[in-house]
């Protein structure tokens, strides 16, 4: 070793725990912005690499993976709505490229965004109307009429 002392933070340090949660909340609130590790780590007042290591240890995922999971979850929610096109959903959740969004979505969900939307619509057709009304969902109109 080169003689430098590395500051050790106890894993159950409440201040550290709060700072990591602050950074995670920042990702949750700003997932649609172009976030990078430097910007996220500033929320926890830690260096990039120290933050990366601590975040991964605390949440069993990297900040980037968590950001992607958050964006995909929001995209799934938006795709269930008829109001936005797949392209609009892509940009709404913070992706810069439709191609990378579609590839990541397929890898995470197992289906292309358009196919996912159709599958979700089809599954709603199988739900009794009273449940759809009870939960405030829009009934899906049968287009074959």
GIBEL-V698078 format. One record per backbone hydrogen bond with DSSP energy under -0.5 kcal/mol. NH is the residue of the N-H (numbers start at 1). CO is the residue of the C=O. E is the energy in kcal/mol with one decimal. If there is no record, write none. Layout:
nh=NH co=CO e=E
nh=NH co=CO e=E
This chain:
nh=7 co=5 e=-0.5
nh=10 co=8 e=-0.5
nh=13 co=10 e=-1.9
nh=14 co=12 e=-0.5
nh=17 co=13 e=-2.6
nh=18 co=14 e=-2.4
nh=19 co=15 e=-2.2
nh=20 co=16 e=-2.5
nh=21 co=17 e=-2.2
nh=22 co=18 e=-2.2
nh=23 co=19 e=-1.9
nh=24 co=20 e=-2.1
nh=25 co=21 e=-2.7
nh=26 co=22 e=-2.0
nh=27 co=23 e=-1.9
nh=28 co=24 e=-2.4
nh=29 co=25 e=-2.5
nh=30 co=26 e=-2.2
nh=31 co=27 e=-0.6
nh=33 co=30 e=-2.2
nh=35 co=33 e=-1.8
nh=40 co=36 e=-2.3
nh=41 co=37 e=-2.8
nh=42 co=38 e=-1.4
nh=43 co=39 e=-0.7
nh=43 co=40 e=-1.0
nh=44 co=40 e=-0.6
nh=44 co=41 e=-0.8
nh=45 co=42 e=-0.8
nh=46 co=41 e=-1.8
nh=51 co=47 e=-2.8
nh=52 co=48 e=-2.6
nh=53 co=49 e=-2.1
nh=54 co=50 e=-2.5
nh=55 co=51 e=-3.2
nh=56 co=52 e=-2.3
nh=57 co=53 e=-2.0
nh=58 co=54 e=-2.4
nh=59 co=55 e=-2.8
nh=60 co=56 e=-1.6
nh=66 co=62 e=-2.6
nh=67 co=63 e=-2.5
nh=68 co=64 e=-2.5
nh=69 co=65 e=-2.6
nh=70 co=66 e=-2.5
nh=71 co=67 e=-2.5
nh=72 co=68 e=-2.8
nh=73 co=69 e=-2.4
nh=74 co=70 e=-2.1
nh=75 co=71 e=-2.4
nh=76 co=72 e=-2.5
nh=77 co=73 e=-1.7
nh=78 co=74 e=-2.5
nh=79 co=75 e=-2.5
nh=80 co=76 e=-0.9
nh=80 co=77 e=-0.6
nh=81 co=78 e=-1.5
nh=89 co=85 e=-2.5
nh=90 co=86 e=-2.5
nh=91 co=87 e=-2.0
nh=92 co=88 e=-2.4
nh=93 co=89 e=-1.9
nh=94 co=91 e=-1.0
nh=95 co=90 e=-2.0
nh=101 co=97 e=-2.2
nh=102 co=98 e=-2.7
nh=103 co=99 e=-2.2
nh=104 co=100 e=-2.5
nh=105 co=101 e=-2.9
nh=106 co=102 e=-2.5
nh=107 co=103 e=-2.2
nh=108 co=104 e=-2.6
nh=109 co=105 e=-3.1
nh=110 co=105 e=-0.6
nh=110 co=106 e=-1.8
nh=116 co=112 e=-2.7
nh=117 co=113 e=-2.4
nh=118 co=114 e=-2.2
nh=119 co=115 e=-2.6
nh=120 co=116 e=-2.4
nh=121 co=117 e=-2.1
nh=122 co=118 e=-2.5
nh=123 co=119 e=-2.2
nh=124 co=120 e=-1.7
nh=125 co=121 e=-1.2
nh=126 co=122 e=-0.6
nh=126 co=123 e=-0.8
nh=127 co=124 e=-1.3
nh=131 co=128 e=-1.0
nh=132 co=128 e=-1.6
nh=133 co=129 e=-2.5
nh=134 co=130 e=-2.2
nh=135 co=131 e=-2.0
nh=136 co=133 e=-1.0
nh=137 co=132 e=-2.5
nh=141 co=139 e=-0.5
nh=143 co=141 e=-0.7
nh=145 co=142 e=-1.0
